[in-house]
Every structure is written in structure tokens, then in C-alpha cells.
Amino acid sequence: MSEQTPIIGDDLPEQLRIRREKRADLIAQGIEPYPVAVARTKTLGEVRTKYQALETDTATGDIESLTGRIIFKRDTGKLCFATLREGDGTELQAMFSLDKVGEDSITAWKSQVDLGDIVSVTGEIITSKRGELSILANSWQLASKSLRPLPNEHNPLSEETRVRMRYVDLIVRPEARVTARMRPTVMRSLRQTFHERDFIEVETPMLQVQHGGAAARPFKSFSNAYDMDLFLRIAPELFLKRCVVGGIERVFEINRNFRNEGADSSHSPEFAMIESYQSYGDWRSIAELTQTLIQNAAMAVSGSLVVTHQDGRQIDFGGKWREISLYEAISEGAGETVTALTPMEDLKRIATKLGMKVDPAWIAGKLAEEIFEHVAKDQLIEPTFVMGFPVDTSPLVRAHRETPGVAEKWDLYVEGFELATGYSELIDPVIQRDRLVEQSRLGAKGDVEAMQVDEDFLRAMEFGMPPMGGMGMGVDRLLMALTGLGIRETILFPLVKPEIE
């Protein structure tokens, strides 16, 4: 099965040509290959639940109409077998006997129906002599003719094709179906945890006049109606903080963000994120909230704080999670003491010693974070809070109460990637203005990730913002932590480049 196969023309591959000929023959016979409706009285799952204790070789006398996609078909003389599969992966055997459906019907079944077709089968619910729960057909009807063959175990989908053709991936691969259904389970758990703690869910703009709330390169757009440039949201932070100023003291949003940056196994240009802010909290209380959110999600999808990844590995989200200091981790990796006050020239020397390339545009805090990722990130497999980030890369975060040059910010790492980040939020509008002005200077020097001065946000702060803790967590990355998959597998339809003709 090739994703480059054309769908029209005289030189179609044989299987596609044959299926189109079957479609044309059906229409010529007055049979609709894509009817508006077919008979369906129960789902396959409902039948399996109702008759799970049925003994071998039993006829129930119950007549049902069931639907499913044919994923196995065996035609043998007077008795034909097929396996029907529903969207959730539930399967049921269908049996077609000459004495039940008649010669014309069984001949049509053999000649007209292919693997991948969706059918409706009406008949009696039985168990076969081998104990297989089945429907013994009295009649059948085509619900949708498949014009393309499904991949099989001898011709499986490549990883690229799985992402590009997720609809096929969902049909043939159980893991894809499990992951797709895991996401709403996680979402329900996240919302329930927030609800139990009296948080209010809100929605904030995705199109913004100014980008802010994170250090990231935005996507730029244009509004014809307003005749002005707009930006796709890189984070909802500044609007959620406006909510806190307005008296929504515990607030969260599950949102789509867009960052015009690189794409790899843990980064996607479009991604889902959850952000929350809690008045009268700080980075410590928000860390406890984050741990509870993740642990509850793990319980929701696996019934345990020990989750099993799709490759069989396990990760334990239980117990008290480890904490390490960012600068202590840098010092250990560099083999010498590094603090937030270490001069830029010393950081450059350390980076060079470690074999790193240094971007001339990096400020000291950015270089320190890059050194940390170089020496320590891959070792952080179990859930670990990395505490105390540079102030100069944390323009919206309160300075540490004791340690100069450090902000009260943590990053939570799992499996070697950053899963969430939390803060004691900066609430002083004068200091916040100074920080944003400095960001604008960096932007003027060419830093495409630098924030802008948001005057309306500063005005909101000037009305009085209560002390609070804030947190952002990637929902796609949470799925990565629970499954062991890359980010493109946890997003149902990730952005991919167009196919090359």
C-alpha cells in the first residue's frame, strides 16, 4: 500500500482497479455501494458483553443486525467466515451458510466483498462448535465499499505513513486506538482534579495582537477585517493572569498553542498545553498540584501509579518525586562550581570544554540552561523537579527569596524531557515593566523569541495582582510520559509536510 498511489486514471494498480470495477458492477446491478443507512441493532461490544458466558455450540434464537469492517475473510464452499471489527477494536465472527442466506447471496458475498469493506449482517447470535461467539447470517448488506486494500502484517505501515494516514493506522493498529482513547481519559482526569480544587476553566484568545507569556517564536497572521497583524498564541499566561487580577483566583485553561520553531520527537509546532494559576500559592504549592494532576491521570489510564509503556518499560509516578538544583546539576556535569552569578566568559569556557557550540546571541542564563541540558537532561528518567532557573530567562517569574540571580521556577523532567514548568509569579508591575523592556531590547537585537512590552497586561497588574503560583504542562508530553511514545504519536493528526507527487 503506497501513500503515493493515484486514485484516478487508467494505470491504477491492480487491486485498486479491481475494487473500482466491483463498485461499478454493483451500481450497474442497482446495488448501492454507499447506502444512506443500514440495519444496526447493537454494537459488537454490546453483543460481547451480553453473551460473554454463552456455552459452546449454543443457538440463542436472538436476531440482531451488526455492523463492522471486515478484517478477515475466508470463503470455503457452503460456509464462509469473516471477522468484523468496530472502531474501538471489538471483533466478532460472522458466519454465512448456504442454507441460511441462499446461493445468490453467498455467491455475491464471495465476489463482491473485500477486506476493508464495512458491512451490516443480520442473523442469530450463536456460539460455534469451537466456542466462538458469532452471528449466523440470514442476510447481509454492504455499508461502504473500500476502494483501497488495508495494509497487512507482510506490508505494515511505516512510522511516517502511520502519522500521515492516521485513519488507516486507527483501523489496523491496536496501539493507535488505545492512544487515541487514552487522551480523552487524561483530559477528564485533569479537569476533575482541577474541579475538586475549585479551579475555574476559561478560554482565552488564540489570535493575539502581541505574543507573550513564553520565550518562543510566534506564527504571524493578518486580519483583513481589522487591517492589522496578529499572532497565533504561544501561551495563554498573560490572559490567565488578567483573570486572577479580576478575581478568578484559581483558573486553568487547556489550550492549543503554536510556536514557529523546530519539530522533533518532543516538539510540535502546534501542541496542547494546560496552564493554571493559583492565588496565594507559590512554586512549591504548584509543584504539589502538578504531581497530583499527573498521578491522577496515571491512575485514570492504568489503574496504577506504575504505568507500562507500549514497549514494555515501566515508570513509577508514585512516592515523593526527586528534586535537584539546576546549578548544582550544572556544577556536577561541568566538574566545577557554577552559580547564577558565574560570569558569561566562564560559562563560554565551560561550554567549549564540553564540546558545545555557543550562539553569540545567548545571554548568560540561556547558556547556563543549554549547559544543563547538555550534561544532565538525558539522565532525568524518573520524575524530577529541577529547581531554580536564571532570572534573566524568566521575565515573568519572581526572584528567589534567598539565592541571588535565581528565579523561583522549576522544570519537571520525565524520561529525559521537560513535561511541565512551575513558578512563583512576579506580581510587582514596576519590576515586570523593567523585565519586559529588557525583553524588547533583546528582540531589537534579533532575539526572535523575546517577549514584547504588553501595556494592557501591565495596566492589569497595576490594579493589584495577588501572590500566586503558576504552572504550564504539555498535554501531548503527558501522553508521552504515560505511553513512552514520541509526540507525533500522541497527537492524533500532527502537522506533516505535503506529500511529494
matplotlib code that plots the C-alpha trace (Angstrom):
import matplotlib.pyplot as plt

x = [0.0, 1.6, 0.7, 1.7, -0.7, -3.0, -6.7, -7.8, -6.6, -6.2, -3.0, -4.2, -2.5, -4.4, -6.1, -7.4, -8.6, -10.4, -12.2, -13.4, -14.7, -16.6, -18.1, -19.2, -20.7, -22.7, -24.1, -25.0, -26.9, -28.8, -27.0, -25.9, -22.2, -22.6, -26.2, -27.6, -28.4, -28.1, -29.6, -27.9, -29.5, -26.5, -22.8, -20.3, -19.2, -22.8, -23.1, -19.9, -20.9, -24.4, -23.3, -19.9, -21.0, -22.6, -21.7, -20.1, -22.4, -25.4, -28.1, -29.7, -32.6, -31.8, -31.8, -29.6, -28.2, -24.5, -22.0, -18.3, -15.3, -14.1, -10.5, -10.5, -12.4, -12.4, -14.7, -15.0, -17.7, -21.0, -19.7, -17.9, -16.4, -15.5, -14.2, -16.0, -14.2, -15.7, -13.9, -12.9, -11.3, -14.0, -14.3, -16.9, -17.1, -19.7, -20.8, -22.5, -24.1, -25.6, -28.7, -29.3, -28.6, -29.1, -26.9, -27.2, -26.3, -23.3, -22.0, -22.4, -20.6, -17.7, -17.4, -18.4, -16.9, -13.3, -11.1, -11.7, -15.3, -17.9, -21.0, -24.2, -25.0, -28.4, -28.8, -28.8, -26.3, -24.7, -21.5, -19.7, -18.6, -15.3, -16.9, -16.5, -19.2, -20.7, -23.6, -25.0, -26.2, -29.7, -28.8, -26.1, -25.7, -22.7, -22.4, -19.3, -17.1, -13.4, -11.5, -8.1, -6.7, -5.7, -2.0, -1.2, 1.5, 3.6, 3.3, 2.9, 2.6, 5.9, 6.1, 5.8, 2.7, 1.1, 1.3, 0.2, -2.6, -3.8, -7.2, -5.6, -3.4, -6.5, -8.0, -5.1, -3.1, -4.5, -1.8, -3.1, -6.7, -5.6, -3.6, -6.5, -8.9, -6.3, -6.2, -9.9, -9.4, -6.5, -8.4, -11.3, -8.9, -7.1, -10.4, -11.7, -8.6, -8.9, -12.7, -12.0, -9.7, -12.2, -10.4, -12.4, -11.8, -11.7, -10.9, -8.5, -7.7, -5.8, -5.3, -3.4, -2.2, 1.0, 2.7, 3.7, 3.7, 6.7, 10.0, 9.1, 9.0, 5.4, 3.4, 2.3, -1.0, -3.1, -6.7, -8.4, -11.3, -9.1, -6.3, -3.6, -1.0, -1.9, 0.0, -1.1, -0.9, 2.4, 1.0, -2.2, -0.3, -0.9, -4.6, -5.0, -3.1, -5.6, -8.3, -6.6, -6.5, -10.2, -10.9, -10.9, -8.4, -8.0, -8.0, -6.9, -7.1, -6.5, -5.4, -3.8, -0.5, 1.6, 5.3, 7.2, 10.2, 11.8, 10.0, 11.4, 10.4, 9.3, 8.4, 5.5, 4.7, 1.1, 0.5, -1.9, -1.0, -2.6, -1.8, -3.1, -2.7, -3.5, -3.8, -1.8, 0.2, 3.9, 6.2, 6.0, 2.3, 2.0, 4.5, 2.3, -0.7, 1.2, 2.3, -1.4, -2.6, -0.1, -0.6, -4.4, -4.0, -1.8, -4.4, -7.1, -5.4, -3.7, -5.2, -1.8, 0.9, 3.3, 2.5, 3.6, 4.8, 3.9, 7.5, 7.0, 9.1, 7.6, 7.8, 6.8, 4.9, 4.4, 6.2, 7.9, 9.4, 13.1, 14.3, 17.7, 19.2, 19.8, 23.1, 24.2, 23.5, 25.5, 28.4, 28.4, 28.4, 31.0, 33.3, 33.5, 31.2, 28.7, 26.2, 23.7, 26.5, 29.1, 30.4, 29.5, 33.1, 33.4, 30.2, 31.5, 34.8, 32.8, 30.6, 33.6, 35.3, 32.1, 32.2, 29.2, 28.6, 27.7, 25.2, 26.6, 23.0, 22.7, 22.6, 24.2, 21.0, 20.3, 23.8, 23.5, 20.3, 21.9, 24.8, 22.3, 20.5, 23.8, 25.1, 22.0, 18.8, 19.2, 19.8, 16.4, 14.3, 12.3, 10.0, 12.4, 11.8, 14.8, 14.7, 16.0, 16.4, 18.2, 16.3, 17.3, 15.5, 12.4, 11.0, 7.5, 8.8, 9.6, 13.2, 14.3, 13.7, 17.3, 19.5, 20.7, 20.3, 17.8, 14.1, 11.6, 11.0, 11.2, 11.0, 9.7, 11.6, 10.4, 12.1, 14.7, 12.2, 10.6, 7.0, 5.9, 7.2, 6.1, 6.7, 6.2, 4.8, 6.1, 3.3, 5.2, 4.2, 7.2, 9.7, 7.6, 7.8, 11.6, 11.8, 9.6, 11.5, 14.7, 13.0, 12.1, 15.8, 16.7, 14.1, 15.6, 18.9, 17.5, 16.1, 13.0, 11.8, 11.9, 8.6, 7.2, 6.0, 2.3, 0.9, -2.6, -1.1, 1.0, -2.1, -3.9, -1.0, -1.2, -4.7, -3.2, -2.3, -2.3, 0.7, 0.3, 1.9, 1.6, 2.1, 2.3, 2.3, 2.2, -0.7, 0.9, 4.0, 1.9, 0.7, 4.4, 5.2, 2.3, 2.9, 6.6, 5.7, 7.0, 5.0, 3.8, 2.2, 0.3, -1.1, -3.9, -3.2, 0.2, 1.4, 3.2, 4.7, 2.6, 3.2, 5.6, 3.9]
y = [0.0, 3.2, 6.7, 8.0, 5.8, 7.8, 7.4, 8.1, 7.2, 4.3, 2.9, 2.1, -0.7, -3.9, -4.1, -0.5, -1.2, -4.4, -2.7, 0.1, -2.4, -4.1, -0.7, -0.1, -3.6, -3.1, 0.2, -1.5, -4.2, -1.5, -2.1, 1.0, 0.5, 3.5, 3.4, 6.2, 3.7, 0.1, -2.1, -2.0, -3.0, -3.5, -2.8, -5.6, -4.6, -4.8, -8.3, -9.5, -8.2, -9.7, -13.1, -13.4, -16.5, -18.4, -22.0, -23.7, -24.7, -22.7, -21.0, -18.1, -17.5, -13.8, -12.0, -8.9, -6.6, -5.9, -3.8, -3.8, -3.6, -6.9, -7.5, -11.3, -13.3, -17.0, -18.4, -22.2, -23.7, -23.7, -21.9, -18.6, -16.8, -13.2, -11.2, -7.9, -5.1, -1.9, 1.3, 0.6, -2.7, -5.1, -8.0, -10.7, -13.6, -13.6, -16.9, -17.3, -20.6, -21.6, -23.0, -19.7, -17.0, -18.8, -19.4, -15.9, -14.2, -16.4, -16.0, -12.3, -12.3, -14.2, -12.0, -8.5, -8.2, -7.5, -7.0, -3.4, -3.2, -2.2, -4.4, -4.9, -8.5, -9.7, -13.1, -15.2, -14.8, -18.2, -19.9, -22.1, -25.7, -24.2, -21.8, -18.7, -16.1, -15.4, -14.0, -16.6, -14.6, -14.6, -11.6, -9.0, -5.6, -3.6, -0.4, 1.1, -0.3, 0.1, 1.1, 0.6, -2.5, -2.4, -3.0, -6.4, -8.0, -8.6, -4.9, -2.9, 0.9, 2.8, 5.3, 8.2, 6.7, 6.0, 9.7, 10.9, 8.4, 8.1, 6.9, 3.7, 3.5, 3.5, 0.7, -1.7, -1.0, -1.6, 0.7, 3.6, 3.0, 2.8, 6.0, 7.9, 6.8, 7.5, 11.2, 12.0, 9.9, 12.0, 15.2, 14.1, 13.3, 16.7, 18.6, 16.5, 17.2, 20.9, 20.8, 19.1, 22.0, 24.7, 25.9, 27.5, 26.7, 29.6, 30.3, 33.0, 34.3, 32.3, 35.3, 38.0, 41.5, 40.8, 37.4, 36.8, 34.5, 32.4, 32.7, 31.4, 32.4, 33.1, 32.4, 35.6, 36.2, 39.2, 40.2, 41.7, 42.9, 44.9, 45.6, 44.5, 41.9, 39.2, 36.4, 32.8, 32.2, 30.9, 30.7, 31.9, 33.1, 36.9, 36.5, 34.0, 36.4, 39.0, 36.6, 36.4, 40.2, 40.2, 37.8, 34.4, 33.2, 29.7, 29.4, 27.0, 26.5, 23.5, 25.2, 24.9, 26.8, 27.5, 28.0, 28.6, 26.5, 23.2, 19.9, 16.7, 13.7, 16.1, 19.3, 20.1, 23.5, 23.0, 21.4, 21.2, 22.7, 23.2, 26.3, 27.1, 29.9, 29.7, 32.8, 32.7, 29.8, 29.6, 27.3, 24.8, 24.5, 24.5, 21.6, 19.6, 20.4, 19.3, 16.0, 15.3, 16.1, 13.6, 10.9, 11.1, 10.9, 7.8, 6.2, 7.0, 5.3, 2.4, 2.0, 2.3, 4.9, 2.5, 2.8, 0.4, 1.9, 0.3, -1.1, -2.9, -0.5, 0.8, 4.2, 4.8, 8.0, 7.2, 8.4, 11.7, 13.0, 13.8, 17.4, 18.7, 22.2, 23.4, 25.0, 22.0, 19.8, 22.1, 22.1, 18.3, 18.0, 20.7, 19.5, 22.9, 25.2, 27.2, 29.6, 32.2, 34.8, 32.9, 35.3, 34.8, 34.2, 31.4, 29.8, 30.0, 28.4, 25.5, 25.1, 24.9, 22.4, 20.3, 20.4, 22.7, 25.4, 28.8, 31.1, 34.6, 35.9, 33.8, 35.6, 34.1, 32.4, 30.9, 29.5, 28.0, 26.3, 24.9, 23.6, 21.9, 20.2, 19.1, 17.5, 16.4, 16.2, 12.7, 11.3, 12.5, 9.4, 9.2, 12.3, 15.0, 18.7, 20.8, 23.8, 27.4, 28.8, 32.0, 35.3, 36.7, 33.9, 34.0, 37.5, 36.7, 34.9, 36.2, 36.3, 33.6, 34.7, 33.7, 33.0, 36.0, 35.6, 32.7, 32.7, 30.6, 28.4, 24.6, 22.3, 18.8, 16.2, 12.7, 10.2, 12.9, 15.6, 18.6, 17.8, 20.8, 24.1, 26.0, 29.3, 31.8, 34.5, 38.0, 40.4, 43.8, 45.8, 48.1, 45.2, 43.4, 46.5, 46.6, 42.9, 43.3, 46.4, 44.3, 41.6, 44.2, 45.2, 41.6, 41.5, 44.6, 42.9, 39.9, 37.6, 36.2, 34.5, 37.7, 39.0, 42.4, 45.1, 44.4, 47.6, 46.3, 43.4, 45.9, 48.0, 45.0, 44.3, 47.9, 47.2, 44.7, 41.1, 38.7, 36.5, 33.2, 30.1, 29.2, 26.1, 25.0, 21.4, 19.9, 17.6, 15.8, 15.4, 14.0, 11.3, 10.7, 10.1, 7.7, 5.8, 6.1, 7.3, 10.3, 13.4, 12.7, 9.5, 11.2, 13.9, 12.4, 14.5, 16.2, 18.7, 16.9, 18.2, 17.7, 14.6, 14.9, 14.0]
z = [0.0, -1.1, 0.1, -3.3, -5.2, -7.5, -7.1, -10.7, -14.1, -16.4, -14.9, -11.4, -9.5, -10.0, -6.5, -6.8, -10.4, -9.4, -6.5, -8.7, -11.2, -8.4, -7.4, -11.0, -11.2, -8.0, -9.3, -12.7, -10.7, -8.9, -5.6, -3.7, -2.5, -0.2, 1.2, 3.3, 6.2, 7.1, 9.8, 13.2, 16.4, 18.7, 18.7, 18.7, 22.2, 23.5, 22.0, 23.5, 26.9, 26.8, 25.6, 27.3, 29.3, 26.4, 26.2, 23.2, 20.3, 21.5, 19.5, 21.3, 19.0, 19.3, 15.9, 15.7, 13.0, 13.5, 11.6, 11.3, 9.0, 7.5, 8.6, 7.9, 5.3, 4.4, 1.7, 1.7, -0.4, 1.5, 4.6, 4.7, 7.7, 8.3, 11.3, 11.8, 13.7, 15.2, 15.7, 19.3, 18.2, 19.3, 16.9, 16.2, 13.9, 11.1, 9.5, 6.1, 5.4, 2.1, 3.6, 5.6, 3.1, -0.2, -3.2, -4.8, -1.5, -0.7, -4.3, -4.1, -0.7, -2.2, -5.3, -4.2, -0.7, 0.1, 3.2, 4.5, 3.4, 6.0, 6.1, 8.0, 8.9, 10.2, 11.9, 15.0, 17.8, 18.4, 19.5, 17.1, 17.7, 18.7, 21.2, 19.1, 19.7, 16.2, 14.2, 11.8, 8.9, 7.5, 5.2, 4.7, 3.1, 2.1, 4.1, 2.5, -0.3, 0.4, -2.7, -1.2, 0.4, 4.0, 4.9, 6.4, 8.6, 5.5, 4.4, 7.6, 7.7, 8.2, 11.0, 8.5, 6.9, 10.3, 11.1, 7.6, 7.3, 10.9, 9.7, 8.4, 11.5, 13.7, 11.6, 11.7, 14.8, 18.3, 19.9, 17.8, 19.0, 22.6, 22.4, 20.8, 23.5, 26.3, 25.5, 26.5, 29.6, 30.6, 29.8, 32.0, 34.8, 34.6, 34.6, 37.5, 39.6, 39.0, 39.7, 43.1, 44.0, 42.9, 39.8, 37.1, 33.4, 31.0, 27.3, 26.2, 22.7, 20.2, 17.9, 19.8, 19.0, 20.8, 21.5, 25.1, 28.1, 26.9, 25.1, 21.7, 18.1, 17.0, 13.9, 12.3, 10.6, 9.3, 9.9, 6.8, 9.0, 11.4, 8.8, 11.3, 12.0, 14.5, 16.2, 17.0, 20.7, 22.1, 25.7, 27.5, 30.5, 30.3, 29.8, 32.6, 34.9, 33.9, 35.1, 38.5, 38.7, 38.0, 41.0, 39.4, 42.0, 40.7, 37.0, 34.3, 30.5, 28.3, 25.0, 21.7, 21.3, 18.2, 18.2, 14.9, 16.0, 15.3, 15.3, 16.8, 19.0, 21.8, 19.9, 17.6, 16.0, 17.2, 20.6, 23.5, 26.8, 30.2, 32.2, 35.7, 38.3, 42.0, 44.1, 47.3, 46.1, 45.0, 43.2, 46.0, 46.2, 42.4, 42.3, 44.6, 42.4, 39.3, 40.9, 41.8, 38.3, 36.8, 39.4, 39.0, 35.2, 35.6, 37.8, 35.3, 32.3, 34.0, 37.5, 39.0, 39.6, 37.8, 34.1, 31.4, 28.1, 24.8, 24.6, 27.9, 30.0, 33.3, 35.0, 38.6, 39.3, 43.0, 46.1, 46.7, 43.5, 43.4, 43.5, 42.2, 41.8, 38.3, 39.2, 41.3, 38.3, 36.0, 38.5, 38.7, 34.9, 34.4, 37.1, 38.7, 40.7, 38.7, 40.1, 38.7, 39.2, 37.2, 34.5, 30.9, 29.9, 32.3, 31.0, 27.5, 28.5, 30.2, 27.2, 24.9, 27.2, 26.9, 23.1, 22.8, 20.2, 21.7, 19.9, 20.2, 20.8, 24.0, 27.3, 30.4, 31.7, 28.3, 28.1, 31.6, 30.6, 27.5, 29.5, 31.9, 29.0, 27.6, 30.8, 32.8, 30.8, 29.5, 33.0, 34.3, 33.7, 36.9, 37.7, 38.8, 39.7, 38.6, 40.9, 40.5, 37.0, 35.9, 36.4, 33.1, 31.2, 33.4, 32.9, 34.4, 37.5, 41.0, 42.1, 44.6, 48.2, 49.1, 46.2, 44.0, 40.3, 40.6, 39.9, 41.8, 38.8, 38.4, 35.4, 35.8, 33.8, 33.0, 30.6, 29.7, 28.5, 30.1, 31.0, 33.0, 34.4, 37.5, 39.2, 42.0, 39.8, 39.6, 40.7, 41.0, 38.0, 38.2, 38.1, 35.5, 33.2, 33.6, 32.7, 29.6, 28.5, 28.7, 26.6, 24.0, 23.8, 23.2, 20.5, 18.9, 18.8, 16.9, 19.5, 17.8, 21.0, 23.1, 24.6, 23.8, 26.2, 26.7, 28.1, 28.8, 30.8, 32.8, 33.4, 34.7, 37.1, 38.3, 39.7, 42.0, 41.4, 44.4, 45.2, 43.2, 41.7, 38.1, 36.0, 32.4, 31.2, 27.7, 27.3, 24.4, 26.6, 29.4, 26.9, 26.0, 29.7, 30.1, 26.9, 26.0, 22.5, 20.6, 20.3, 16.8, 18.0, 20.9, 18.6, 16.6, 13.5, 13.8, 11.2, 8.4, 5.1, 2.0, 0.0, -2.9, -6.1]

ax = plt.figure().add_subplot(projection="3d")
ax.plot(x, y, z, "-o")
ax.set_aspect("equal")
plt.show()
